[in-house]
Every structure is written in C-alpha cells, then in structure tokens.
Amino acid sequence: MSHKTITISDEAYATLKRRKKEGESFTDVILREFAEGNADRILSVVMSHDFPDSELAENVRQASEEHRKNFRMRQ
C-alpha cells in the first residue's frame, strides 16, 4: 500500500483525533467518515459544530442541494 503525506490545520487534526476510535488509524477514520459516495455523511460532518469553517460548510450545503436538484432533473 502506498502512502501520501498531507498537511492539515491543527483544528482539522483535532477533529480527526476526536473521531478516532480505539485501534483505528487516521486512514481508518477518514475512510469511515468520508467513504466515497457518502455525500450525506460528508455534509453532516461539515455542518457539525466540530467543523471550523462555517462559510465553507454553507457553501457545501448549497452545492449539495444544487447537485441533488440537477440529479433529479436528469432522471
């Protein structure tokens, strides 16, 4: 398995650390919390009080609504 190094803010690190369960790696936390195709879970984390950037959270919420609206129109 290859590895990548990323840089995150202290706030983001603290949030991941709080969500980390005993025996989990940070990779496990990220995959559990942000599994591909889990847009509702991502949105709930971004909208939570743990997320440090309320403006970004609102932008994600609006983008999610727009995406859902466009998806329904294509069906």
N, C-alpha and C positions, 0 to 999 in steps of 0.2 A: 504494500500500500504506500503510495507516495504521500508526502506531507507538504503543506504550504504554511508559510508564516504570514500572519495578518497583524495589523495594528488596529486596536480598538481603544476607545476612550476608557478612562477609569470607571465612568458610570456604566458603560456597556459591560465591562468586565464584572463589576459588582452585580449587575442584573443577571448575567450568566451564572455567576457563582451562587447567587441565591436560589436559582432554579436547579442547580446541580444536585442530584440525588447521590446518596452514599454509593460508592463504587463506580460512578459514572465519570467518563472523561468529558472535557468540554466539547469534543466532537459529538459524543453521545447526546449531550444537551441540545446542541444546535440541530442535529438530525431529528431529535424527538420534537422539539419546539417548532421547527421550520421545515418539516418534511415537504418535499415537492408536491404541489397540488393541494396544499392545506392553506389556502388563502384566508379562510375564516380564522384559523389559529394565528396566523401572522397578524391579521388585523386586530384580534383581541389582545395580543401582546403589545402591539403598537399603541392601542388605545388605553392600556392599563396605566396605573399610576407609577409603575416602575420605569416606564419609558420616558427618557429625559427631554424629548423634543416635541412639545405639543403641536407646533406648526407642522412638522413633518407628519405627525400622527393624523392630523386633519387632512393633509394632502393625500395620504394613503387611503383614508376613509372615502374621500371624494373620488379618487381614481378607482377604487373597488366598486363603488356604486355605478360609475360610468361604464366600467367593464361589464358588470352584470347586465346593465341596461342594453348595451350593444350586443351582448351574447344572446339575450332573449329575442332581440330584433332579427337576428340571423337565423333563428330556428324556424 
